C-alpha cells in the first residue's frame, strides 16, 4: 500500500459510526452499492477484515475498531483545522487590493472605493498608486484585485483582464480667487495667455484638452505638467495656475483646495474605468464600487 486513501477511510468511518451501510450512504449522499464497493476495496488494500455481520447490522472486527479509533482522531483534527481557518478568516478581514493610476483624481478614487469599507463581510483595504502599466502588471499576477484608470487597457499590453466603464464626466477649470479675479469672468476666453497647470503625457485627457484649446484659438502658458492629479491640484491651490478636474467632483475640489470654478468644458470628457480579471464584476467590493459609480457619482 503506497498511500492511504482518505476517501475510503471516511466511508469506512461513517459506516463504523452508524453501523449500517444504508445509513452511511444516505448521509454521504451516495448509493449503498457504491459504499459497499469502496469498503471492499479499502479492506483489500489494507489486507484486513473490517466488519463482520451481526444480524442485520455490521460489527467492527478488532482491526476495524483500531482503524476506526485512528479515523476518529484524523477527522476530528480535520474538523478542528477547518474551524481554526474559519475563525481566523472572521478575525482577520480578507485584503481587497486596489491600484489607482496616478492620472485619476484621488477624490474620485476615494469616493469609488469607499463602499468596499462598508460591506457586510469586512475587508482590509490595500491601496497602491502608480503608472497604469505597472498596476496592470501587478493585476496580471494577482497582486491587485482591481485597477482604477482613466483609460481602458492599452492595446500594447498583453494581460487577460477586462475593462468596466464606471462613468464619465466633463471637465471644469479651477483657479484661486486671486487668479480668477485677474483673469476675468469671460470663460473660456479668459484662459488666453493664462498660466495653466497641464496634465502630463500619461494622462488620457491631455490630448483632448490640447485639441479643445487649439480649436478655440486659445493660447495658454503651460507652467507645469503633472502625471499625478493630486500634485497638480496642490500647485493649483498655491495659485501657480489654472488646472482642470472632473465636473462631478467640482464642489469637493472647490472646498478642499479653496479654489473657484472658472467654467465647464463640455467638449472634454474624462472616463473612469475599473479593470479586473473578472469578465463580469462579481467580488462584493467591485460590485459595490460599480453600483456607487452608476447610482451616485456619475448619475448625472
Buried (B, 14 or more C-beta within 10 A) or exposed (E): EEEEBEEBBBBBBBBBBBBBBBBBBBEBEBEBEEBBEBBEEBBEBBEBEBBEEEEEEBEBBEBBEEBBEEBEEBBEEEEEEEEEEEEEEEEEBEEBBBBBBBBBBBBBBEBBBEBBBEBEEBBEBEBBBBBBEBBBBBBBEEEBBBBBBBBBBEEEEEBEBBBBEBBBBBBBBBBBEEBBEEBEEEBBBBBBEBBBBBBBEBBBBBEBBBEBBEEBEBEBEEBBBBBBBBBBBBBBBEEBBBBBBBBBBBEBBBEEBEBBBBBBBEBBBBBBBBBBBBEEBEBBBBBBBBEBBEEBBBEE
